[in-house]
């Protein structure tokens, strides 16, 4: 089957959606399908060796970003059909598709998480006011409403029960035609490290959006843990350190936090750490948490992370609110103390298996192959 993935912009290796889509395209090619990618990028975004068979350019007018987003949303599926796509999978900023998988979650929920991650009440209030009049946010919300409330998405995939609840809250009509399929993790590529770790326990923070994923409260909690006498260290990667190094210095953590910069091989970082710290303000279903579990690592995360639904007892801890510094510090200390126990590693691996492996990609393919119900 020839099908097209619809996504406004594609940045190979720059985000979780891109990583998942390359895996998905590879699975489709192995099954005999022909996956194409439709974007509004001004030039072919596919890297050499990409699993996608081809790129479909969707022309948009020059101008402000919100106008480009609107034009892409309106034109993407027509461009895919004109290129011969028998089915369409929407990922972001589209008004219509056969199957929609909001990899970034429900937009209203993501906005709430972004707002919550901002420090200081005055800043959050200013952001809330700006959001109310922002052409960009009004455009994205209207696109999502047309897609989910207006029936533009003929079927919907929720990456976790958390996303399904968000759909029920804001888009109940779409929730009624949604099914939960987590992204899954390659259980062969991500496996427990064979070597035994020694020295102080090391937590890993791996994210491309450090503020949204909770680095600020994590640094505060790490300072609390260390004041309590626990020699916990932190490696932070996936982003440019910039002001975060200065934040660590202000907290007296300069010698105990290593900023590794962008990360292309997450399995190497996971193999070197004892636990994953992911106190996110919003995450539909964190792939890095699934990968950490597959490597036998426990995770400290939050209720805002859809992946928490698959955490087995002993595989880490879930904190209600990342801003709960004391609760986050207690969770980090407790999980660090048990991180190297064989039982902890087994529980983490079971959690990854519960969320599913590469067969989850096949589940998405199967739903894409089924003709959508009549409008």
Rosetta blueprint (number, residue, H / E / L):
1 X L
2 X E
3 X E
4 X E
5 X E
6 X E
7 X E
8 X L
9 X L
10 X L
11 X L
12 X L
13 X L
14 X L
15 X L
16 X H
17 X H
18 X H
19 X H
20 X H
21 X H
22 X H
23 X H
24 X H
25 X H
26 X H
27 X H
28 X H
29 X H
30 X H
31 X L
32 X L
33 X L
34 X E
35 X E
36 X E
37 X E
38 X E
39 X E
40 X L
41 X L
42 X L
43 X L
44 X L
45 X L
46 X L
47 X L
48 X L
49 X L
50 X L
51 X L
52 X L
53 X L
54 X E
55 X E
56 X E
57 X E
58 X L
59 X L
60 X L
61 X L
62 X L
63 X L
64 X L
65 X H
66 X H
67 X H
68 X H
69 X H
70 X H
71 X H
72 X H
73 X H
74 X H
75 X H
76 X H
77 X H
78 X H
79 X H
80 X H
81 X H
82 X H
83 X L
84 X L
85 X L
86 X L
87 X E
88 X E
89 X E
90 X E
91 X E
92 X E
93 X L
94 X L
95 X L
96 X L
97 X E
98 X E
99 X E
100 X E
101 X E
102 X L
103 X L
104 X L
105 X L
106 X L
107 X H
108 X H
109 X H
110 X H
111 X H
112 X H
113 X H
114 X H
115 X H
116 X H
117 X H
118 X L
119 X L
120 X L
121 X H
122 X H
123 X H
124 X H
125 X H
126 X H
127 X H
128 X H
129 X H
130 X H
131 X H
132 X H
133 X H
134 X L
135 X H
136 X H
137 X H
138 X H
139 X H
140 X H
141 X H
142 X H
143 X H
144 X H
145 X H
146 X H
147 X H
148 X H
149 X L
150 X L
151 X L
152 X L
153 X E
154 X E
155 X E
156 X E
157 X E
158 X E
159 X L
160 X L
161 X H
162 X H
163 X H
164 X H
165 X H
166 X H
167 X H
168 X H
169 X H
170 X H
171 X L
172 X H
173 X H
174 X H
175 X H
176 X L
177 X L
178 X E
179 X E
180 X E
181 X L
182 X L
183 X L
184 X L
185 X L
186 X L
187 X L
188 X L
189 X L
190 X L
191 X L
192 X L
193 X L
194 X L
195 X L
196 X L
197 X L
198 X L
199 X L
200 X L
201 X L
202 X E
203 X E
204 X E
205 X E
206 X E
207 X L
208 X L
209 X L
210 X L
211 X L
212 X L
213 X L
214 X L
215 X H
216 X H
217 X H
218 X H
219 X H
220 X H
221 X H
222 X H
223 X H
224 X H
225 X H
226 X H
227 X H
228 X L
229 X L
230 X L
231 X L
232 X L
233 X E
234 X E
235 X E
236 X E
237 X E
238 X L
239 X L
240 X L
241 X L
242 X L
243 X H
244 X H
245 X H
246 X H
247 X H
248 X H
249 X H
250 X H
251 X L
252 X L
253 X L
254 X L
255 X L
256 X L
257 X E
258 X E
259 X E
260 X E
261 X E
262 X L
263 X L
264 X L
265 X L
266 X H
267 X H
268 X H
269 X H
270 X H
271 X H
272 X H
273 X L
274 X L
275 X E
276 X E
277 X E
278 X E
279 X L
280 X L
281 X L
282 X L
283 X E
284 X L
285 X L
286 X L
287 X H
288 X H
289 X H
290 X H
291 X H
292 X H
293 X H
294 X H
295 X L
296 X L
297 X L
298 X E
299 X E
300 X E
301 X E
302 X E
303 X L
304 X L
305 X E
306 X H
307 X H
308 X H
309 X H
310 X H
311 X L
312 X L
313 X L
314 X L
315 X L
316 X E
317 X E
318 X E
319 X E
320 X L
321 X L
322 X L
323 X L
324 X L
325 X H
326 X H
327 X H
328 X H
329 X H
330 X H
331 X H
332 X H
333 X H
334 X H
335 X H
336 X H
337 X H
338 X H
339 X L
340 X L
341 X L
342 X H
343 X H
344 X H
345 X H
346 X H
347 X H
348 X H
349 X H
350 X H
351 X H
352 X H
353 X H
354 X H
355 X H
356 X L
357 X L
358 X L
359 X H
360 X H
361 X H
362 X H
363 X H
364 X H
365 X H
366 X H
367 X H
368 X H
369 X H
370 X L
371 X L
372 X L
373 X L
374 X L
375 X L
